[in-house]
């Protein structure tokens, strides 16, 4: 199994002067789950090289077993510093694609035509596409074969409006993930704030928040193993 993980390259949290990027937990937990179960994982980002880490995700209160493992994993940190440029990867080389969240994707992956076409290529080739937390933002401009939003009529979830309010960034982000998914015609649902919740609708897999990253990885692996 060959899986592509796509991370954000965006480091600025709107006009706040603060930093953002990808959320460590949402990358590390799925990465280790997939690798430990025999997958080969390649990393990519819009700009290539080292993707920015959201400093909030590095705070003590946000540490998990997988983030601690990441901190001590020099080989993975080296691999992360050399992500492939998104425009140079092809769906043909992989069996699935996974997008971790963090606020960064709201600015770059949501508006990236390269990313949108890549997701479409995976989906149209019958390969799973998975997203967690803010990463469903990358589905904003993704279309199905009929030219309609890919999420239209599909069960989806993602970081909720209430969760965004609780982290105090409702007026900072360019758009709210929950609102966008609904506007695009997605059948949006959610669990309680910061509780694990993931959905699968055919090849499309989405998770609500950092706590959902393991569930998204499990659903993704299950689909891949069923195709063996």
C-alpha angles and dihedrals in degrees: 000000000000117000130185117212114199118203131187124258094198116111107170122088099219113274095329096101088234128117131249136168133136124342111246096216092052091054102036100046096051092039094055094040091054096042093046088055094054104270124141109223128202122191126218139169135179094259098028122224123062114001115212118258118222103243092214089062088058094058118114093248091058097052121119133173090270095050090050089050089050091052090058096040106096092172093057092044089053090049090049091053090061105047116164118253109259094230090058099056127085133207088226091073096056143055097215144357129227128193120199118205138227118138094280096085090062089072107034113016092041090059099033114116089193091057093045093052091046092054090048091051092052093046095045090049090057095253125137120256117199134189136176135200109329093000094088082075084082088069092064096103100021114123135198123230089275092057094251125122110287091228094054109124092000129119108250142162137184142152106331129233089242092051090051089051091050092054089048099238104110092111094041103054119083090234141349116257094218093051093046094051090050092047090053090055099259119154093237124197135162145186127226117307112290094358120130112266130156134170135202123200108172109297093348116094123180135176128200105222145340091294088060097058095095092050091051091051091049092052091047094050091047091056092048094048091049089058094055 
